[in-house]
Amino acid sequence: MAERAVDETDQCIKQAVELKKELQRLVNSIIDGDDYSIRDTNEAIGVLSSLMKLKAGKYVPYRVHGGDVPLEFKCPLSGEIMSDPVVLASGQTYDRPHIQKWLNKGNRTCPQTQQCLSHTVLIPNILVREMISEWCKEYHVELPQRIPEIGEHVTELDRNNLNSLLEKMSSSLSEQKAAAKELRMLTKRLPSFRAVIGESDAIPLLLNLLSSDIAITDTSLQEDLITTLLNLSIHDDNKRIIVENPLAIPLLIHYLKVGAIETRRNIAATLFTLSALDSNKLLIGKSGAFKPLFDLLEEGNALAMKDAAQAIFILCIALENKQTAVSEGVVKLILSKISNDILVEELLAILALLSSQEEAVEEMGKLGAVSHLLTILKKSNCPRTKENCVAILYDICLKDPTNLNDIRLDERKNNTLGNMLLEGETSRAKRKASGILKRAAASTRSLSQHSASSRSLSQRSASSSSGSQHSVSWN
């Protein structure tokens, strides 16, 4: 009991340190220059509120403030507050019934980004759902009722069919393989089966079979079992059931290291869906998932790399996982990929997430990220990509002003950031670009004054006001 109390105290101290770092970053962003938004202020208030609750021993994630429905709570397709927010393969969040209708029409692109989808699995966005629920309580708004999925009702036939399959899973090898393949198909097509299996002893049985010598040597059985786990992980209640089994995460990480590419891809997707729960993010991050995910991102095919990137992104939402990912080399790997035009949008989203970490920003600067980001800004037509680029640049230049020299040189030649102020970019992208340019101009003015002062001291006869004669320009 005493050890548990000590662990909880250490965890609270660690959370407090991370929250203070985040608060310091936000306050610096607000104080330094004019480049800050209402969202920055709200985030700072939220972090401060979380610190207060942590001090009082009742820490909970901070919630949204403001009377109007926040845009992130509205479905981009319906414009209404979401009853069942889910994440599409593109990373965008929609209300389930509306995006499902879009997919049922045969569309295989994201309605917002027009990005081709690597898969059509819809992942519940539990964080947004909880935030919507809290916001509705605070402002006395009726919480929208979730519309049940077709097939969510569990029939007696479903249960009988499952029992028959489970019996086969404990039988001969041929019947085990046939049952595993059928379970894979049923859990893909019928949401009701995902719920029924979670309520039974099927998940432990699947994991025991996956850990057997038979599965280790039979790649087709491996793939069927792991894909079944992927399908099961989509159901909210199963996320906790799977991860609480001590075999689950070690097995998934083992096969993520040694499995075939398709198996490894499905494991990355499984880790992504399981990580919708914050507690699962931390457990998966501590269990050694990052290195094999980095390997898959390094050597996989296009679809496998995308699944790996999505898993890395959602894991890095947790502060502790950001530190682990940076220490294990994610920054260098991502810069290598984006310099070769591989998964630029997805990988920049990870870098933008990591740019709140001092160590990550420092490494980006040392590895020459500024030149890569400026190149992407000149080539890309994607608003999200350009916004992430300029946001990362802002953080790099805030951390180490010497990087502003590269900005000045590029502005003289290409006017990259200056053009962003004139073009139809997002408001956040324009604010960040403007903030960088103001810092660069201030730095130029400071250098000019310092240079003039030095000449004045060395020549002695020069006018003491010569430093003020220099105009601020990029030339």
C-alpha positions in Angstrom: 0.0 0.0 0.0 2.9 2.4 0.9 4.6 1.6 -2.4 1.4 2.4 -4.3 1.1 5.7 -2.5 4.7 6.6 -3.4 4.0 5.7 -7.0 1.0 7.9 -7.1 2.9 10.7 -5.5 5.7 10.3 -8.1 3.1 10.3 -10.9 1.5 13.5 -9.6 4.9 15.2 -9.4 5.7 14.1 -13.0 2.3 15.4 -14.2 2.9 18.7 -12.4 6.3 19.1 -14.1 4.9 18.4 -17.5 1.9 20.8 -17.0 4.3 23.5 -15.8 6.4 23.1 -18.9 3.4 23.3 -21.1 2.1 26.4 -19.2 5.5 28.0 -19.6 5.5 27.4 -23.3 2.0 28.8 -23.7 2.8 31.9 -21.6 5.9 32.5 -23.6 4.0 32.3 -26.8 1.5 34.8 -25.5 4.0 37.3 -24.1 6.5 37.2 -26.9 5.3 39.4 -29.7 1.8 39.7 -31.0 1.5 36.2 -32.4 -1.0 34.5 -30.2 -4.6 33.4 -30.4 -7.6 33.1 -28.2 -7.0 29.3 -28.4 -3.5 29.8 -26.9 -5.0 31.8 -24.0 -7.7 29.2 -23.4 -5.2 26.4 -23.4 -3.1 28.3 -20.9 -6.1 28.7 -18.7 -6.9 25.0 -19.0 -3.4 23.9 -18.1 -3.5 26.3 -15.1 -6.8 24.8 -14.0 -5.4 21.3 -14.3 -2.5 22.3 -12.1 -4.9 23.6 -9.5 -6.9 20.4 -9.5 -3.7 18.3 -9.3 -2.6 20.3 -6.3 -6.0 19.6 -4.7 -5.6 15.9 -5.4 -8.5 15.7 -7.9 -6.8 16.3 -11.3 -9.0 15.8 -14.4 -8.2 16.9 -18.0 -9.3 20.6 -18.4 -12.4 21.3 -20.5 -13.5 23.7 -23.2 -14.5 27.2 -22.2 -16.9 29.5 -24.0 -20.7 29.6 -24.6 -20.8 29.0 -28.4 -20.4 25.5 -29.6 -16.7 25.0 -30.5 -16.1 24.2 -34.1 -14.3 21.0 -33.2 -17.5 19.7 -31.6 -19.4 20.1 -34.9 -19.5 17.5 -37.6 -17.9 19.0 -40.8 -20.6 17.2 -42.9 -23.8 18.2 -40.9 -22.6 21.3 -39.1 -24.3 20.0 -36.0 -22.8 19.0 -32.7 -21.6 15.4 -32.9 -23.4 12.6 -31.0 -20.8 9.9 -31.9 -17.5 11.5 -33.0 -15.2 9.1 -34.9 -11.7 9.5 -36.5 -11.4 8.7 -40.2 -8.1 7.3 -41.7 -7.2 10.9 -42.7 -7.2 11.9 -39.1 -10.3 14.1 -39.4 -13.2 13.7 -37.0 -16.8 13.3 -38.1 -20.1 12.3 -36.6 -20.5 8.5 -37.2 -23.9 8.4 -39.0 -22.8 11.2 -41.5 -19.4 9.8 -42.4 -20.8 6.3 -42.5 -23.4 7.5 -45.0 -20.6 9.1 -47.1 -18.6 5.8 -47.1 -21.7 3.7 -47.8 -22.0 5.6 -51.1 -18.7 4.2 -52.2 -16.6 7.3 -51.4 -13.0 6.4 -50.4 -11.7 9.9 -49.8 -11.8 12.3 -46.9 -14.6 14.9 -47.4 -12.4 17.6 -46.0 -8.9 16.9 -47.2 -9.8 14.9 -50.3 -7.1 12.5 -49.2 -7.4 8.9 -50.4 -8.2 6.6 -47.4 -5.9 3.7 -46.6 -8.9 2.0 -44.8 -12.5 2.8 -43.8 -12.3 1.8 -40.2 -13.9 4.4 -38.0 -12.2 4.9 -34.6 -14.3 6.4 -31.8 -12.9 9.8 -30.7 -13.4 9.3 -27.0 -11.6 12.5 -26.0 -13.8 14.7 -28.1 -16.9 12.7 -27.0 -16.0 13.4 -23.3 -15.3 17.1 -24.0 -18.7 17.4 -25.7 -20.4 15.8 -22.8 -18.6 18.1 -20.3 -19.4 21.2 -22.4 -23.1 20.2 -22.7 -23.3 19.8 -18.9 -21.6 23.2 -18.3 -23.8 25.1 -20.6 -27.1 23.1 -20.0 -27.2 21.9 -23.6 -29.0 18.6 -24.3 -26.4 15.9 -25.2 -27.2 14.5 -28.6 -28.3 10.9 -28.5 -26.0 8.4 -30.2 -27.6 6.6 -33.2 -27.0 2.9 -32.8 -25.1 1.2 -35.6 -27.0 -1.2 -37.9 -26.5 -4.7 -36.6 -25.6 -3.5 -33.0 -28.4 -5.6 -31.6 -27.1 -9.0 -30.4 -29.3 -12.0 -31.3 -29.3 -15.4 -29.9 -28.1 -16.7 -33.3 -25.0 -14.5 -32.9 -24.2 -16.1 -29.6 -24.8 -19.6 -30.8 -22.6 -19.0 -33.8 -19.9 -17.6 -31.6 -20.0 -20.6 -29.2 -19.6 -22.9 -32.2 -16.6 -21.0 -33.5 -15.0 -21.0 -30.0 -15.3 -24.8 -29.8 -13.5 -25.1 -33.1 -10.7 -22.8 -31.8 -9.9 -25.5 -29.3 -10.0 -28.4 -31.8 -7.7 -29.6 -34.6 -5.4 -27.2 -36.5 -7.6 -27.2 -39.6 -10.7 -26.3 -37.6 -8.7 -23.7 -35.6 -7.6 -22.0 -38.9 -11.1 -22.2 -40.4 -12.7 -20.7 -37.2 -10.0 -17.9 -37.1 -10.7 -17.0 -40.7 -14.5 -17.0 -40.1 -14.1 -14.8 -37.0 -12.0 -12.4 -39.0 -14.8 -12.0 -41.6 -17.6 -11.8 -39.1 -16.0 -9.2 -36.9 -15.3 -7.1 -40.0 -18.9 -7.2 -41.3 -21.0 -7.4 -38.2 -20.6 -4.8 -35.4 -22.8 -7.1 -33.2 -20.1 -9.8 -33.2 -17.5 -7.3 -31.8 -19.7 -6.7 -28.8 -20.6 -10.4 -28.2 -17.0 -11.5 -28.3 -16.0 -8.9 -25.8 -18.6 -10.3 -23.4 -17.4 -13.8 -23.8 -14.1 -15.6 -23.1 -13.1 -15.3 -26.8 -10.4 -12.6 -26.4 -8.3 -14.6 -24.0 -8.7 -17.7 -26.2 -7.6 -15.7 -29.3 -4.5 -14.4 -27.4 -3.6 -17.8 -26.1 -3.8 -19.3 -29.6 -1.7 -16.3 -30.9 1.0 -17.1 -28.3 1.1 -20.8 -29.2 3.8 -22.5 -31.2 1.3 -23.1 -34.0 0.7 -19.4 -34.6 4.4 -18.6 -34.4 5.1 -20.8 -37.4 1.8 -20.3 -39.3 1.8 -16.8 -40.9 -1.8 -17.1 -42.2 -3.1 -18.0 -38.8 -1.2 -15.1 -37.3 -2.7 -12.7 -39.8 -6.3 -13.9 -39.2 -6.0 -13.7 -35.4 -4.4 -10.3 -35.4 -6.9 -8.9 -37.9 -9.7 -10.2 -35.7 -8.1 -8.4 -32.8 -8.0 -5.2 -35.0 -11.7 -5.6 -35.7 -12.5 -6.2 -32.1 -10.6 -3.2 -31.0 -12.9 -0.9 -32.9 -15.6 -1.6 -30.3 -15.2 0.8 -27.3 -15.7 -1.7 -24.6 -13.2 -4.1 -26.1 -10.3 -1.6 -26.0 -9.9 -2.0 -22.2 -10.6 -5.7 -22.2 -7.9 -6.4 -24.8 -5.2 -4.2 -23.1 -5.9 -5.5 -19.6 -5.0 -9.1 -20.8 -1.3 -9.4 -19.9 -0.6 -11.3 -23.2 -2.1 -8.7 -25.5 0.5 -5.8 -25.8 3.6 -8.0 -25.6 2.3 -10.3 -28.3 1.3 -7.4 -30.6 4.7 -5.8 -30.2 6.5 -9.2 -30.8 4.7 -9.7 -34.0 5.1 -6.1 -34.9 8.9 -6.9 -34.9 8.9 -10.2 -36.7 5.6 -10.6 -38.6 5.0 -10.2 -42.3 4.4 -6.6 -43.6 0.6 -7.1 -43.8 0.5 -8.5 -40.2 2.7 -5.6 -39.0 0.5 -3.1 -40.7 -2.6 -4.6 -39.0 -0.9 -4.4 -35.6 -0.1 -0.8 -36.2 -3.7 -0.2 -36.9 -4.7 -2.1 -33.8 -2.4 -0.1 -31.6 -4.0 3.0 -33.2 -7.5 2.0 -32.3 -6.6 0.8 -28.8 -4.9 4.1 -28.1 -8.2 6.0 -28.3 -8.1 5.4 -24.5 -5.6 7.6 -22.7 -4.6 4.9 -20.3 -3.9 2.6 -23.2 -1.7 5.2 -24.8 0.6 5.3 -21.8 0.7 1.5 -21.4 1.5 0.9 -25.1 4.1 3.6 -25.1 5.9 2.1 -22.0 5.8 -1.4 -23.6 8.3 -0.7 -26.3 6.0 0.0 -29.2 7.9 2.9 -30.7 11.0 1.2 -32.0 9.1 -1.4 -34.1 6.7 1.3 -35.3 9.7 3.3 -36.4 11.1 0.3 -38.2 7.7 -0.2 -40.0 7.7 3.5 -41.0 11.3 3.1 -42.2 10.9 0.0 -44.3 7.2 -0.7 -44.9 5.1 -0.2 -48.1 3.0 3.0 -48.5 0.0 1.6 -46.6 2.1 0.1 -43.8 4.0 3.4 -43.4 0.7 5.3 -43.2 -0.6 3.0 -40.5 2.6 3.3 -38.6 2.5 7.1 -38.8 -1.1 7.1 -37.5 -0.2 4.9 -34.5 2.8 7.1 -33.7 0.7 10.2 -33.9 -2.0 9.1 -31.5 0.6 7.7 -29.1 2.4 11.0 -29.0 -0.7 12.8 -27.8 0.4 11.6 -24.3 3.2 13.8 -22.9 5.2 10.9 -21.6 5.1 9.2 -25.0 6.4 12.4 -26.7 9.6 12.2 -24.6 10.0 8.5 -25.4 9.5 9.0 -29.1 12.0 11.9 -29.2 14.6 10.0 -27.2 14.2 6.9 -29.6 14.9 9.0 -32.7 11.6 9.9 -34.2 12.7 13.4 -35.2 15.6 12.2 -37.4 13.4 9.5 -39.0 10.6 11.9 -39.9 13.0 14.5 -41.3 14.6 11.8 -43.5 11.1 10.8 -44.8 9.7 14.2 -45.5 13.0 15.2 -47.3 12.1 12.4 -49.7 8.5 13.5 -50.1 7.1 10.5 -48.1 3.9 10.9 -46.1 4.7 14.6 -45.7 1.2 15.6 -44.4 1.0 12.8 -41.8 4.6 13.1 -40.6 4.4 16.9 -40.3 1.4 16.5 -38.0 3.6 14.4 -35.7 6.4 17.0 -35.7 3.8 19.7 -34.9 2.6 17.6 -32.0 6.2 17.2 -30.8 7.1 20.8 -31.2 5.8 21.5 -27.7 8.8 19.5 -26.4 12.0 21.4 -25.9 14.3 18.5 -26.8 12.4 17.8 -30.1 12.6 21.4 -31.2 16.3 21.6 -30.3 16.9 18.4 -32.4 14.9 19.8 -35.3 17.1 22.8 -35.4 20.3 20.8 -35.2 19.2 18.5 -38.0 18.4 21.4 -40.4 14.7 21.1 -40.3 14.3 24.8 -41.2 15.4 24.3 -44.8 13.2 21.2 -45.2 10.2 23.0 -43.9 10.8 26.1 -46.1 11.1 23.7 -49.1 7.7 22.1 -48.3 6.1 25.5 -47.8 7.1 26.4 -51.4 5.9 23.2 -52.9 2.8 22.3 -51.0 -0.8 23.3 -51.8 -2.3 21.6 -48.7 -3.5 24.2 -46.1 -3.0 21.7 -43.2 0.6 20.9 -44.3 1.5 24.6 -44.7 0.0 25.4 -41.3 1.9 22.6 -39.6 5.1 23.7 -41.4 4.9 27.3 -40.3 3.8 26.4 -36.7 6.9 24.1 -36.4 9.1 26.9 -37.8 7.8 29.3 -35.3 8.6 27.0 -32.4 12.1 26.3 -33.8 12.9 30.0 -34.1 11.5 30.7 -30.7 13.8 28.1 -29.2 16.9 29.1 -31.1 16.8 32.6 -32.8 20.0 31.8 -34.8 17.6 29.9 -37.2 16.1 33.2 -38.1 19.2 33.7 -40.4 17.9 31.0 -42.7 14.5 32.7 -42.7 16.0 36.0 -43.7 18.0 34.4 -46.5 14.9 32.7 -47.8 12.8 35.8 -47.6 15.3 37.7 -49.7 15.2 35.1 -52.4 11.7 33.6 -52.3 9.6 35.7 -49.9 8.1 32.4 -48.8 6.5 33.5 -45.5 5.7 37.0 -46.9 3.6 35.3 -49.6 1.7 33.4 -47.0 0.4 36.7 -45.6 -1.1 37.5 -49.0 -2.5 34.1 -50.0 -5.6 32.3 -48.8 -3.9 30.5 -45.9 -5.5 29.6 -42.6 -5.6 32.3 -40.0 -3.3 30.3 -37.7 -0.8 29.9 -40.5 -0.8 33.6 -41.2 -0.4 34.4 -37.5 2.6 32.1 -37.2 4.2 33.4 -40.4 3.7 37.0 -39.2 5.2 36.2 -35.9 8.3 34.6 -37.5 8.8 37.6 -39.8 8.5 40.1 -36.9 11.1 38.1 -35.0 13.4 38.0 -38.0 13.0 41.8 -38.5 13.7 42.5 -34.8 16.7 40.3 -35.0 18.0 42.1 -38.1 17.5 45.4 -36.3 19.4 44.2 -33.3 22.3 42.9 -35.4 22.5 46.2 -37.3 22.6 48.2 -34.1 25.2 45.9 -32.5 27.4 46.1 -35.7 27.1 49.9 -35.8 28.0 50.1 -32.1 31.0 47.9 -32.5 32.3 50.0 -35.4 31.7 53.1 -33.3 33.8 51.8 -30.5 36.6 50.7 -32.7 36.8 53.9 -34.8 35.9 56.2 -31.9 35.5 59.1 -34.3 32.2 57.7 -35.7 29.0 59.2 -34.7 27.3 57.6 -31.7 24.0 57.7 -33.5 25.3 55.7 -36.5 23.5 52.6 -35.3 20.1 54.2 -35.8 20.8 55.0 -39.4 20.4 51.5 -40.6 17.1 50.7 -42.2 15.4 47.3 -41.4 15.3 45.2 -44.6 16.2 41.7 -45.8 19.2 43.1 -47.8 
